[in-house]
């Protein structure tokens, strides 16, 4: 695999160094930070292709650092935590994290997840073709460029928010369950809570709907799931 630069932010120095050394052996260029403040500085200096981020950090906690990074970049963020709480998973994914793994974890599984996220992210560099645009009344979706325009103005969506919108918009009028959406966007073998689909759709609506409580584009089909109707 091509050498990629990743940032590891972990306050447990022994674990941080272990991850640093492990990923280096796997061919990655690794940068290590031991607190959230240092992590933010190194992120802005080095512009890594992926961030491996612990939730419990001094100075700036992992949740806040994830939010700051997501406001500045679409690079994948993979959260790590000793907590197995579904609340932490949903909050992390809702803030824009791309994946979540609970400690203790297998180094092999972590590397596999990191590689999967990087493969997904590098698709952003694919060339844009005119027929890869989806257009619906006031909404336009640049399928390959990961851009969304509402009445001509660009809307900033997190990576997973965009992928959910693109998936639904590619199948207008078709109803999908949360399980189907989760599998399509996060992948069949990903670990997570399908409730994060609900969180992401709420955030998408807040960004593209005039009235999120009465959505025009993404509609809820009660007892089933969601559908995109083109804003009709």
C-alpha positions as CSV (number, residue, x, y, z in Angstrom):
1,X,0.0,0.0,0.0
2,X,1.2,3.5,-0.8
3,X,2.8,5.3,2.3
4,X,0.2,7.6,3.9
5,X,0.7,10.1,6.7
6,X,-1.6,9.5,9.7
7,X,-1.9,11.4,13.0
8,X,-2.3,9.4,16.3
9,X,-3.6,11.4,19.3
10,X,-3.4,9.2,22.4
11,X,-2.6,10.4,26.0
12,X,-1.5,7.0,27.2
13,X,2.1,7.3,26.1
14,X,2.8,3.6,26.1
15,X,-0.2,2.8,23.9
16,X,0.5,5.8,21.7
17,X,4.1,4.7,21.1
18,X,2.9,1.2,20.5
19,X,0.5,2.3,17.8
20,X,3.1,4.7,16.3
21,X,5.6,1.8,16.0
22,X,3.0,-0.7,14.7
23,X,1.7,1.6,11.9
24,X,5.2,2.5,11.0
25,X,6.0,-1.2,10.5
26,X,2.9,-1.4,8.3
27,X,4.4,1.3,6.0
28,X,2.6,4.4,7.3
29,X,4.2,7.7,8.1
30,X,3.1,8.3,11.6
31,X,2.9,11.5,13.8
32,X,2.2,11.1,17.5
33,X,0.5,13.6,19.9
34,X,-0.2,13.1,23.6
35,X,-2.9,15.7,24.1
36,X,-5.6,17.4,22.1
37,X,-3.9,20.8,21.9
38,X,-0.7,19.2,20.5
39,X,-2.9,17.0,18.2
40,X,-4.6,20.1,16.7
41,X,-1.2,21.8,16.1
42,X,0.3,18.8,14.5
43,X,-2.8,18.3,12.4
44,X,-2.6,21.8,11.0
45,X,1.1,21.5,10.4
46,X,1.3,18.1,8.7
47,X,-2.2,17.7,7.1
48,X,-2.4,13.9,7.6
49,X,-4.6,11.7,5.4
50,X,-6.3,10.2,8.6
51,X,-6.6,11.0,12.3
52,X,-6.7,8.2,14.9
53,X,-8.1,10.0,17.9
54,X,-8.7,9.0,21.6
55,X,-11.8,10.4,23.2
56,X,-10.4,11.0,26.7
57,X,-7.6,13.6,26.1
58,X,-6.2,16.4,28.3
59,X,-6.4,20.1,27.2
60,X,-8.8,19.5,24.3
61,X,-10.9,16.3,24.6
62,X,-11.4,14.0,21.6
63,X,-15.0,15.0,20.9
64,X,-14.1,18.7,20.7
65,X,-11.0,18.0,18.6
66,X,-13.0,15.8,16.2
67,X,-15.5,18.7,15.8
68,X,-12.6,21.2,15.1
69,X,-11.0,18.9,12.6
70,X,-14.2,18.2,10.8
71,X,-14.8,22.0,10.4
72,X,-11.4,22.3,8.7
73,X,-11.1,19.1,6.7
74,X,-12.9,16.0,5.4
75,X,-10.1,13.6,6.2
76,X,-11.2,10.4,8.0
77,X,-11.3,10.5,11.8
78,X,-11.3,7.2,13.7
79,X,-12.2,7.5,17.4
80,X,-10.8,5.2,20.1
81,X,-12.2,4.8,23.5
82,X,-12.1,2.5,26.6
83,X,-15.9,3.2,26.9
84,X,-18.3,0.8,25.1
85,X,-21.3,3.2,25.6
86,X,-23.5,3.5,22.6
87,X,-23.9,7.2,23.5
88,X,-20.2,7.9,22.9
89,X,-20.4,6.1,19.6
90,X,-23.4,8.0,18.4
91,X,-22.0,11.3,19.6
92,X,-18.6,10.6,17.9
93,X,-20.3,9.7,14.6
94,X,-22.7,12.6,14.9
95,X,-19.7,15.0,15.2
96,X,-18.3,13.7,11.9
97,X,-16.1,10.8,13.0
98,X,-16.0,8.1,10.3
99,X,-15.5,5.1,12.6
100,X,-15.3,4.1,16.3
101,X,-13.3,1.3,17.9
102,X,-13.5,0.2,21.6
103,X,-10.3,-0.6,23.6
104,X,-8.9,-3.2,23.9
105,X,-8.7,-3.9,20.2
106,X,-6.8,-6.1,17.9
107,X,-4.0,-4.1,16.1
108,X,-4.8,-6.1,12.9
109,X,-8.4,-5.0,13.1
110,X,-7.4,-1.3,13.7
111,X,-5.0,-1.4,10.7
112,X,-7.8,-2.9,8.5
113,X,-10.2,-0.2,9.5
114,X,-7.6,2.5,8.9
115,X,-6.8,1.2,5.4
116,X,-10.5,0.9,4.6
117,X,-11.1,4.6,5.6
118,X,-8.1,5.7,3.6
119,X,-9.3,3.8,0.5
120,X,-12.7,5.5,0.8
121,X,-11.1,8.9,1.3
122,X,-8.8,8.7,-1.7
123,X,-11.8,8.3,-4.0
124,X,-12.2,12.0,-3.5
125,X,-9.4,12.6,-5.9
126,X,-11.1,10.8,-8.8
127,X,-11.7,13.0,-11.8
128,X,-15.2,14.7,-12.1
129,X,-17.4,13.9,-15.1
130,X,-20.4,15.9,-16.1
131,X,-22.8,12.9,-15.9
132,X,-21.8,12.3,-12.3
133,X,-23.9,15.3,-11.2
134,X,-27.3,14.7,-9.6
135,X,-29.7,17.6,-10.1
136,X,-33.0,18.1,-8.3
137,X,-34.9,21.5,-8.4
138,X,-32.7,23.7,-6.1
139,X,-30.3,20.9,-5.0
140,X,-27.3,19.8,-7.0
141,X,-24.9,17.0,-6.0
142,X,-21.4,16.6,-7.4
143,X,-21.1,12.8,-6.9
144,X,-17.4,12.5,-7.4
145,X,-16.3,15.9,-6.1
146,X,-18.2,15.4,-2.8
147,X,-19.9,18.8,-3.2
148,X,-23.5,19.9,-2.7
149,X,-25.1,23.1,-3.9
150,X,-28.4,24.5,-2.6
151,X,-29.8,27.3,-4.8
152,X,-26.2,27.8,-6.2
153,X,-24.6,28.0,-2.8
154,X,-22.2,25.3,-1.6
155,X,-23.3,23.4,1.5
156,X,-20.6,21.9,3.8
157,X,-21.4,18.3,4.6
158,X,-19.2,15.8,6.5
159,X,-18.1,12.8,4.5
160,X,-20.7,10.4,5.8
161,X,-23.4,13.0,5.5
162,X,-22.5,13.4,1.9
163,X,-22.4,9.7,1.2
164,X,-25.9,9.2,2.8
165,X,-27.3,12.0,0.7
166,X,-25.7,10.8,-2.5
167,X,-26.9,7.2,-1.8
168,X,-30.5,8.3,-1.3
169,X,-30.5,10.8,-4.2
170,X,-29.1,8.1,-6.5
171,X,-32.3,6.2,-5.9
172,X,-35.1,8.8,-5.8
173,X,-38.5,7.6,-4.5
174,X,-37.0,4.3,-3.2
175,X,-37.5,3.6,0.5
176,X,-34.4,2.4,2.4
177,X,-34.3,1.1,6.0
178,X,-31.7,2.4,8.4
179,X,-29.9,-1.0,8.2
180,X,-29.7,-0.7,4.4
181,X,-28.3,2.9,4.6
182,X,-25.8,1.9,7.2
183,X,-24.5,-1.1,5.2
184,X,-24.3,1.0,2.0
185,X,-22.4,3.9,3.7
186,X,-20.3,2.3,6.5
187,X,-19.9,-1.1,4.9
188,X,-21.1,-4.6,5.5
189,X,-18.3,-5.5,7.9
190,X,-18.2,-2.2,9.9
191,X,-19.0,-2.2,13.6
192,X,-21.5,0.5,14.8
193,X,-25.0,1.4,15.8
194,X,-27.6,2.0,13.1
195,X,-28.9,4.8,15.3
196,X,-26.1,6.9,13.9
197,X,-28.0,7.0,10.5
198,X,-30.8,8.9,12.3
199,X,-28.2,11.3,13.7
200,X,-26.6,11.9,10.3
201,X,-29.9,12.4,8.5
202,X,-31.0,15.0,11.1
203,X,-27.8,16.9,10.5
204,X,-28.2,16.7,6.7
205,X,-31.7,18.1,7.0
206,X,-30.5,21.0,9.1
207,X,-28.1,21.9,6.3
208,X,-30.3,21.4,3.2
209,X,-33.9,21.7,4.3
210,X,-35.7,25.1,4.7
211,X,-37.7,23.5,7.5
212,X,-36.0,20.4,8.9
213,X,-39.1,19.3,10.8
214,X,-41.0,19.3,7.4
215,X,-38.3,18.0,5.1
216,X,-38.6,18.6,1.3
217,X,-35.9,16.3,0.1
218,X,-35.3,13.4,2.6
219,X,-38.6,12.2,3.9
220,X,-39.3,9.7,6.7
221,X,-41.4,6.7,5.8
222,X,-42.7,5.8,9.3
223,X,-42.1,2.2,10.3
224,X,-39.7,1.6,7.4
225,X,-37.0,4.2,6.9
226,X,-36.2,7.1,4.5
227,X,-36.6,8.1,0.9
228,X,-35.4,11.0,-1.3
229,X,-38.1,12.4,-3.5
230,X,-36.2,15.1,-5.4
231,X,-37.9,17.9,-3.5
232,X,-41.2,17.5,-5.2
